[in-house]
Every structure is written in structure tokens, then in C-alpha cells.
Amino acid sequence: MKVSDLRGILTYIPGFREKTFVISLDGNIIADDNFPNILLDLAVLRSLSIRLVIVHGAAHQLRELAEQTHVPISNADGTGITDAETLKLALTAANRITHEVLEGLASNDLRAAYTNAIIAHPYGIVGGVDRLFTGRVERVDTEFLNQLLDKGVIPVIAPLGFDGDGRTFRVNSDGVAMEVAEALKAAKLIYISNYSAYKKGASTISQMSVEEAEELFKKHKSDIAENLLSKFEHSIRACRNGVSRVHLLDGRVDEALLSEIFSNEGVGTMIYANEYQAVRAALKKDVRAIRNLIRESVEQEEIVKRTRQDIVSHIDDYYVFQIDGNIVGCVALHVQPGGESAELACLSVSAAHENIGIGQKLMLFAEKEAHERGIKTIFLLSTRAFNYFQQKGGYKEGSPSDLPPARREKYEISGRNSKVLVKQLA
């Protein structure tokens, strides 16, 4: 690890300290050779004062146990019918995994405790068929979990729930992780399995808004790998119910957990809530980040050079797009004298986050701001990206005569011969 990597991590720590992360571990990743390294990554997170809750699955181990004992099981993932024999094997498999997780945490000097914090009731009869010992989460004992977290103890939760009469039910671990994250108001829910993150063709999609994920799940469900469907569905619900970030990670990749959390690029797929809350007004402390963002575009003469003082003196015109507190895009909206028109300027996105729609979101946000201020016309000047603004933003090519007088004068003095693009706001 380079010193620059450590500096990058340090930028995230203030925002994550004392926040709760729910880590969902599939049974298959616990059986993987890379699991000891995942435990090391968890130890790093805990050393940074991040509160951790671990939820684990058991489907992989249950299937193995069924093969070894030659006992047929009714289902492996806790979503179908759970008969008495399946429940018996599930208890054995879950308890073994819980012990393995506790053992691994202890080897990294982490205190943890197995909990019965999931209160469940029978799933009931679906389509005329009784699900028997399959359960549904009724509530999460958050008081109990918070007491453990406050003492620096990591709660470990198996895919089992208990009712008031002491009966045990099998519950799906993806659903349990979601319910726990919602109940604890977790900052992150992280699903770790031996599956790749969501891919479009050969490329991993590093992030998408919950709206985009929902549309994908409803209209293009067949594009999602079957082994990701459950996690995708629960990720969407978690984001809709107060969890701001959900990550889908392939735990077979070494340092995947740390790379996803402490870098702009990440290695998995992040689904995030509250899209417009990712855009905020720029502050003076953001000036350095803005200048770093636009440096390459300035060198390629796509954006006019701006000094620190240029940006500081117009800081109220700037907006930034941030992910986990890290600035990855910016845009400026310069309202012209008279207040009827405004210039969209300085639109830039970091190279690591190009081609995933952030530029378009910043553009739409600026237009929304302009509309709310009663601005009727928005314009921009472009030397190289004019096709992007025409295709993605609906701008039409205009002429220098469409510019306000003061802006037209600066345009002529600059000698850049930029194309003038104009859009009328409804």
C-alpha cells in the first residue's frame, strides 16, 4: 500500500466514524479461501471506530450437509418451505458457521457475540401451501444490538428468527440483513458473496441510483444474474427505507471491502438513495477539489482556466456531486444581469466516474435550480462537448447574438470561437 492510498483513506474516516455498517456474508464466501482476508478487512474497519453488525447465510453449508447425511431438504435459502428435517440441518449448519465467524473474529482480536435479536413469526400459507418452519422477520431488537455496539461488541446474526414461544424459524439472510440495516439506520449495507457485482456486458456498473436499480429490476430483470436477484431486490427496499448506500461485492477479490469503501472507483456495485441529495452547494473548502476536477479539461481547452480566486469569488454559483462525502463532479450556474437568463458552466466529472450519468444529473440539477429561480433561458459555451449537450441535454445551437450583452463582449474578447448552445426552460 502506498502513502497516497493511506491519505485517500483518511479523507473518508471522519464521515464514517461511529457509523453503523451491516455486513452480510453469504455462506459460500465464508467457505472461500479469501475469507480470512475479509476478516482482516473487518478488523481495519473496526479499528477506525466503525460499528459493525454481521449477518451470515447458511445455504452453501446446508446443501453440503444434506449431501453428506443423504437427507433431502425442502429448500436451501430460507424462502420456500422449511420442513422439520430441513430445519434440523439448518440449525446445525447455521451454528457451525456462527462459530466459525466468532472464531475468525477472535483471531483478529475482535470481540463479538451471537445474538437472538431477530423476532420472527411463521411465513404462513402462500398459494395454499404452508411454509411450515420458514419465518418472516417481525421486528429487530435494536435496543439489544445497540447495547452491544456501544460496548464495542460485534453482533453476529444467523439466518434464524425466534418467536415469543421460543420456536425457531428459518429466515432468508438477505432479508435479515436488510431489516437489521433499516432498524439500526445503518449508513451502509454491504452484501459480500462469491458472485460478481452487477455487470452490463463485460463492464462492472460501479454505481446506480435506487431509481435506476428499480427500473432495471422491473423492466430488465433478465439482465441481472440469477444469483444477484435477491440481493438486488433487498438493496432497493433498503434504499427506499432509509439506508443511503448498499454495496454488492465479490468477496473473492482481495481487499474488495476496503477498495469499495475507501476509493472513488470501488470494485463492486453501489446502489444509493436520494439522488438529488448527492448534489449540494459548493463551499470554500471545496475549491481545491473543484480545481482538481477541471484541471484535465482546462489542459485540453474544454473549460476556461479558473484561478482559485475566480472560484472563491463566485462560490455561490457552484454545485458539487459527492459520493460518500467525496467530490466526483461539479457544475456552475452563473445568473446573468436582469435574472432572466443563466450560463451553465464548468461541468466536469472525474475520470473514474465518467459514462455513468453524473454529468447529466448535474446538468439537470442546474436546470432545476434555474427554473426555481424564474430563469427562462439557459445557455452554455462549448468548444468540444457540444454534441453531448445537444444529445443529453436537449440544447440547440444558437449564435453569439443570443448571449446577454456583457457575456457577448467577454465571448468576443476570448477568441475561443466556442459554439453557443441555448435551451428554453418551461
Phi and psi in degrees as a GROMACS rama.xvg file:
@    title "Ramachandran Plot"
@    xaxis  label "Phi"
@    yaxis  label "Psi"
@TYPE xy
-85.7695  159.564  LYS-2
-59.2607  -36.1822  VAL-3
-63.066  -31.572  SER-4
-64.945  -42.3667  ASP-5
-63.4876  -40.1714  LEU-6
-62.5505  -39.3368  ARG-7
-62.9026  -41.0893  GLY-8
-62.9027  -39.7698  ILE-9
-60.7405  -27.6382  LEU-10
-68.4244  -23.1388  THR-11
-89.6923  -27.1726  TYR-12
-57.3486  -44.9441  ILE-13
-57.615  -35.3371  PRO-14
-77.3303  -19.5159  GLY-15
-101.195  -17.6076  PHE-16
-59.3427  130.363  ARG-17
66.9424  11.5033  GLU-18
-85.4483  156.962  LYS-19
-101.366  127.826  THR-20
-113.14  128.362  PHE-21
-98.262  120.621  VAL-22
-106.362  117.749  ILE-23
-102.652  117.863  SER-24
-108.774  116.714  LEU-25
-66.6054  150.916  ASP-26
-59.0343  -32.9898  GLY-27
-68.0098  -30.7497  ASN-28
-80.1145  -26.8115  ILE-29
-67.1868  -29.1979  ILE-30
-84.6749  -5.03261  ALA-31
-81.1325  153.927  ASP-32
-63.719  -21.6025  ASP-33
-87.0311  -1.33497  ASN-34
-58.6386  -40.7317  PHE-35
-57.1157  -34.0431  PRO-36
-70.9161  -33.4176  ASN-37
-63.2378  -40.1998  ILE-38
-62.2534  -37.2447  LEU-39
-64.0107  -40.6414  LEU-40
-63.1139  -38.8619  ASP-41
-64.3876  -36.8873  LEU-42
-64.0931  -36.896  ALA-43
-63.5064  -45.8797  VAL-44
-60.6034  -43.683  LEU-45
-65.0869  -34.766  ARG-46
-66.968  -18.2313  SER-47
-94.3411  15.9234  LEU-48
65.5211  30.6186  SER-49
-90.9363  129.397  ILE-50
-80.894  125.828  ARG-51
-114.49  139.478  LEU-52
-126.012  130.732  VAL-53
-110.103  126.68  ILE-54
-115.974  130.255  VAL-55
-121.405  154.743  HIS-56
-95.8583  -178.473  GLY-57
-150.52  7.01953  ALA-58
-60.3386  -44.3245  ALA-59
-59.8868  -49.0982  HIS-60
-69.4209  -32.6324  GLN-61
-65.5416  -42.3099  LEU-62
-62.1054  -43.2793  ARG-63
-62.0431  -43.0349  GLU-64
-64.6823  -38.6113  LEU-65
-64.1733  -38.6039  ALA-66
-67.9571  -40.6817  GLU-67
-66.7705  -37.189  GLN-68
-94.7703  -7.39295  THR-69
59.2405  32.6493  HIS-70
-102.558  120.105  VAL-71
-68.4604  140.423  PRO-72
-113.586  149.046  ILE-73
-80.0183  -30.6135  SER-74
-167.008  159.786  ASN-75
-106.563  -26.4911  ALA-76
-101.99  6.02227  ASP-77
78.6154  23.2588  GLY-78
-115.238  -23.3257  THR-79
-96.6929  -144.955  GLY-80
-81.1061  135.166  ILE-81
-117.864  105.7  THR-82
-84.6573  179.37  ASP-83
-63.0633  -40.6349  ALA-84
-67.48  -39.6967  GLU-85
-65.0216  -41.5835  THR-86
-61.2687  -40.8435  LEU-87
-61.1609  -46.4153  LYS-88
-67.9474  -36.6572  LEU-89
-63.066  -39.259  ALA-90
-62.6928  -42.069  LEU-91
-64.1951  -46.8146  THR-92
-64.1232  -45.675  ALA-93
-63.7078  -42.5707  ALA-94
-65.7295  -36.7081  ASN-95
-63.4728  -44.3553  ARG-96
-67.0382  -43.0652  ILE-97
-56.2293  -44.3039  THR-98
-62.8648  -40.8722  HIS-99
-63.9264  -40.2507  GLU-100
-65.5762  -46.2102  VAL-101
-61.355  -40.2251  LEU-102
-63.2252  -44.1237  GLU-103
-65.6868  -39.0052  GLY-104
-66.4494  -39.8855  LEU-105
-63.4463  -36.0975  ALA-106
-66.7374  -17.3825  SER-107
-106.053  19.1051  ASN-108
60.8162  38.4658  ASP-109
-112.387  131.071  LEU-110
-85.5269  136.407  ARG-111
-148.862  164.187  ALA-112
-148.647  136.663  ALA-113
-75.1189  134.827  TYR-114
-122.955  157.743  THR-115
-114.123  47.576  ASN-116
-82.4848  -3.55546  ALA-117
-96.5416  111.732  ILE-118
-94.8314  123.248  ILE-119
-127.498  161.934  ALA-120
-132.113  164.375  HIS-121
-57.7485  141.323  PRO-122
-63.0158  -33.0454  TYR-123
95.9912  -159.413  GLY-124
-100.355  124.412  ILE-125
-124.809  121.342  VAL-126
62.3422  30.6057  GLY-127
83.0057  3.20626  GLY-128
-116.103  127.334  VAL-129
-76.5383  126.54  ASP-130
-79.1949  -1.3401  ARG-131
57.4037  -109.702  LEU-132
-94.1352  15.8314  PHE-133
-82.3313  134.798  THR-134
-116.789  169.128  GLY-135
-125.247  136.762  ARG-136
-66.9713  123.297  VAL-137
-89.8243  -46.7743  GLU-138
-161.571  166.356  ARG-139
-114.083  131.973  VAL-140
-77.5919  82.279  ASP-141
-68.6601  -30.9812  THR-142
-61.1406  -44.4823  GLU-143
-63.4245  -46.4187  PHE-144
-63.9084  -41.9325  LEU-145
-66.4632  -33.1395  ASN-146
-62.4553  -41.4028  GLN-147
-66.5248  -45.7873  LEU-148
-61.3381  -39.8669  LEU-149
-63.7037  -24.5468  ASP-150
-95.6326  7.78268  LYS-151
79.1999  16.6969  GLY-152
-96.2818  137.659  VAL-153
-89.9208  114.582  ILE-154
-71.122  135.937  PRO-155
-115.04  124.243  VAL-156
-120.631  123.003  ILE-157
-86.3554  165.114  ALA-158
-78.5038  54.4312  PRO-159
-135.78  144.041  LEU-160
-127.392  159.757  GLY-161
-130.895  139.776  PHE-162
-99.8907  179.89  ASP-163
-66.2413  -16.483  GLY-164
-95.5602  5.0786  ASP-165
84.2972  8.54265  GLY-166
-79.1232  148.443  ARG-167
-106.449  140.061  THR-168
-130.37  146.391  PHE-169
-81.1615  136.224  ARG-170
-131.837  150.503  VAL-171
-71.1519  129.176  ASN-172
-66.5385  -32.9115  SER-173
-61.4549  -42.5578  ASP-174
-69.0184  -37.6724  GLY-175
-63.035  -45.5551  VAL-176
-59.3676  -41.7223  ALA-177
-62.8164  -46.9769  MET-178
-62.6574  -40.4569  GLU-179
-66.1751  -43.7406  VAL-180
-62.5095  -41.878  ALA-181
-64.115  -46.7015  GLU-182
-65.7445  -37.006  ALA-183
-88.3943  -0.751745  LEU-184
53.5511  49.2261  LYS-185
-65.7957  147.579  ALA-186
-74.9862  -31.6817  ALA-187
-142.593  144.8  LYS-188
-119.409  123.245  LEU-189
-122.923  114.392  ILE-190
-92.5491  120.061  TYR-191
-117.807  122.937  ILE-192
-141.854  -170.349  SER-193
-101.798  28.1327  ASN-194
-106.208  150.37  TYR-195
-69.2871  157.508  SER-196
-68.2662  176.02  ALA-197
-65.1178  129.633  TYR-198
-118.683  147.114  LYS-199
-118.07  103.419  LYS-200
70.8877  -127.397  GLY-201
-95.335  -3.16492  ALA-202
-100.932  135.14  SER-203
-76.5423  130.68  THR-204
-84.5961  112.849  ILE-205
-75.2031  -26.8844  SER-206
-162.432  155.029  GLN-207
-157.213  152.13  MET-208
-74.6204  162.288  SER-209
-63.3354  -31.6537  VAL-210
-64.1933  -42.5697  GLU-211
-66.6418  -40.7236  GLU-212
-64.6455  -39.8827  ALA-213
-65.2709  -42.3946  GLU-214
-64.9278  -41.0134  GLU-215
-61.7861  -43.3375  LEU-216
-67.2972  -35.4557  PHE-217
-79.6579  -41.6135  LYS-218
-102.971  -22.9023  LYS-219
-134.399  45.0082  HIS-220
-58.8999  -32.0786  LYS-221
-67.5814  -16.7545  SER-222
-79.1314  -12.2402  ASP-223
-94.6972  129.762  ILE-224
-55.9209  140.08  ALA-225
-56.6404  -36.9954  GLU-226
-75.059  -3.9972  ASN-227
-104.744  -8.51387  LEU-228
-58.6809  -46.3168  LEU-229
-62.0766  -44.7546  SER-230
-66.1094  -38.3975  LYS-231
-61.6517  -47.0859  PHE-232
-62.5997  -44.2401  GLU-233
-72.4318  -29.108  HIS-234
-63.5697  -44.0272  SER-235
-61.3406  -46.6803  ILE-236
-63.9914  -39.1748  ARG-237
-61.5346  -44.1986  ALA-238
-65.0017  -34.3808  CYS-239
-72.9053  -15.4591  ARG-240
-120.197  31.3038  ASN-241
107.952  -8.12161  GLY-242
-88.1512  120.49  VAL-243
-77.7744  -27.9354  SER-244
-138.602  131.034  ARG-245
-126.229  133.316  VAL-246
-118.611  139.72  HIS-247
-112.488  117.009  LEU-248
-125.407  144.541  LEU-249
-90.9211  105.665  ASP-250
-71.5935  -6.98943  GLY-251
-75.2265  -16.9056  ARG-252
-81.7527  122.532  VAL-253
-63.2893  136.302  ASP-254
62.7252  21.7045  GLU-255
-59.8145  -41.3627  ALA-256
-62.7061  -48.6273  LEU-257
-69.0612  -38.4484  LEU-258
-65.4326  -35.3534  SER-259
-70.832  -40.9176  GLU-260
-80.8775  -36.8603  ILE-261
-110.881  29.6147  PHE-262
-146.441  155.462  SER-263
-67.2223  -40.2074  ASN-264
-73.9267  -44.6124  GLU-265
69.8693  175.325  GLY-266
-129.584  -6.87569  VAL-267
-116.586  -154.572  GLY-268
-116.717  126.556  THR-269
-108.295  130.433  MET-270
-108.412  124.547  ILE-271
-122.413  149.589  TYR-272
-95.7569  167.008  ALA-273
53.0421  67.9234  ASN-274
-53.6551  -48.0484  GLU-275
-70.3673  -20.9349  TYR-276
-70.9432  -12.7845  GLN-277
-73.9774  -18.0318  ALA-278
-102.596  131.24  VAL-279
-141.705  163.781  ARG-280
-65.3156  140.552  ALA-281
-73.1038  151.489  ALA-282
-117.51  165.058  LEU-283
-58.5771  -32.9458  LYS-284
-68.5777  -11.9389  LYS-285
-89.5113  -5.96246  ASP-286
-58.1298  -43.1085  VAL-287
-61.4996  -43.4377  ARG-288
-63.6749  -39.7974  ALA-289
-63.7442  -44.203  ILE-290
-64.5069  -37.3306  ARG-291
-64.7999  -38.3132  ASN-292
-63.1663  -41.5607  LEU-293
-91.5562  -3.791  ILE-294
-56.0142  -49.4982  ARG-295
-63.9769  -41.0914  GLU-296
-65.5626  -34.7072  SER-297
-66.0904  -43.6334  VAL-298
-63.1279  -31.7922  GLU-299
-90.2967  7.56485  GLN-300
60.9162  29.3275  GLU-301
-85.42  -30.4255  GLU-302
-127.185  140.455  ILE-303
-67.1207  138.49  VAL-304
-61.8634  137.057  LYS-305
-126.918  129.008  ARG-306
-78.8516  168.375  THR-307
-57.2159  -42.5813  ARG-308
-66.8574  -34.9053  GLN-309
-57.1532  -45.9637  ASP-310
-72.4525  -44.4498  ILE-311
-58.83  -42.1983  VAL-312
-69.7314  -17.0467  SER-313
-123.853  28.5844  HIS-314
-59.1853  -28.7978  ILE-315
-68.8323  -12.8621  ASP-316
-88.1136  -11.1988  ASP-317
-99.6368  147.346  TYR-318
-132.047  147.327  TYR-319
-125.039  150.094  VAL-320
-105.447  121.58  PHE-321
-122.65  147.321  GLN-322
-125.115  119.966  ILE-323
51.8014  40.8412  ASP-324
80.3332  0.0553234  GLY-325
-103.824  129.228  ASN-326
-79.1817  122.679  ILE-327
-122.162  -3.17408  VAL-328
-160.266  159.604  GLY-329
-151.141  160.813  CYS-330
-156.077  154.854  VAL-331
-125.371  146.157  ALA-332
-126.983  104.441  LEU-333
-98.5865  105.578  HIS-334
-72.0644  133.135  VAL-335
-88.3044  158.896  GLN-336
-53.3388  136.39  PRO-337
98.6177  -24.3792  GLY-338
74.6744  11.279  GLY-339
-98.8081  -14.2156  GLU-340
-137.032  160.302  SER-341
-147.803  151.996  ALA-342
-103.572  128.799  GLU-343
-89.2462  124.224  LEU-344
-143.466  167.861  ALA-345
57.3921  31.685  CYS-346
-74.3706  119.704  LEU-347
-150.655  144.423  SER-348
-132.063  141.367  VAL-349
-61.2566  149.174  SER-350
-57.7675  -33.6421  ALA-351
-70.6864  -14.4666  ALA-352
-121.735  21.7869  HIS-353
-75.5518  156.634  GLU-354
66.0513  24.6411  ASN-355
-125.759  15.5025  ILE-356
93.6566  3.19542  GLY-357
-67.0658  -40.8183  ILE-358
-59.0616  -42.6215  GLY-359
-66.8222  -37.1488  GLN-360
-66.6978  -39.7693  LYS-361
-64.4164  -40.5097  LEU-362
-62.9722  -45.0276  MET-363
-66.39  -36.7796  LEU-364
-63.5506  -44.0795  PHE-365
-61.8744  -40.4323  ALA-366
-65.9911  -37.8211  GLU-367
-63.0667  -43.9973  LYS-368
-60.7147  -44.1962  GLU-369
-62.6913  -42.3107  ALA-370
-62.5497  -42.0255  HIS-371
-66.6781  -22.8262  GLU-372
-89.06  1.2978  ARG-373
83.5404  14.3269  GLY-374
-75.2209  135.913  ILE-375
-97.733  -30.6374  LYS-376
-131.748  135.256  THR-377
-121.876  137.347  ILE-378
-134.438  164.333  PHE-379
-151.257  160.016  LEU-380
-117.042  131.281  LEU-381
-143.535  137.609  SER-382
-100.796  -27.3373  THR-383
-132.885  -25.0559  ARG-384
-101.853  18.9207  ALA-385
-63.6992  -31.1537  PHE-386
-64.0056  -38.8029  ASN-387
-60.0104  -47.3203  TYR-388
-68.0284  -32.6203  PHE-389
-72.0442  -42.7402  GLN-390
-79.0535  -42.085  GLN-391
-90.8039  -28.2926  LYS-392
-109.864  -9.46073  GLY-393
75.0436  23.2315  GLY-394
-78.6834  149.746  TYR-395
-113.202  145.242  LYS-396
-71.5355  132.153  GLU-397
-119.19  -148.858  GLY-398
-144.189  165.723  SER-399
-54.7178  -25.5161  PRO-400
-68.2885  -14.9395  SER-401
-80.8469  -9.22565  ASP-402
-84.5607  147.254  LEU-403
-58.2735  150.695  PRO-404
-50.3019  -48.5993  PRO-405
-64.4746  -38.212  ALA-406
-73.0401  -33.5993  ARG-407
-64.9676  -37.9588  ARG-408
-63.7817  -44.7822  GLU-409
-64.2196  -36.4202  LYS-410
-60.9129  -45.8159  TYR-411
-68.9493  -36.8965  GLU-412
-67.2914  -35.0101  ILE-413
-63.327  -34.3489  SER-414
69.219  14.3397  GLY-415
-78.7715  -17.9854  ARG-416
56.8051  37.8565  ASN-417
-66.6779  151.268  SER-418
-73.9336  141.158  LYS-419
-99.6283  122.235  VAL-420
-116.566  137.976  LEU-421
-131.282  146.823  VAL-422
-141.667  129.367  LYS-423
-88.21  130.249  GLN-424
-92.0683  134.359  LEU-425
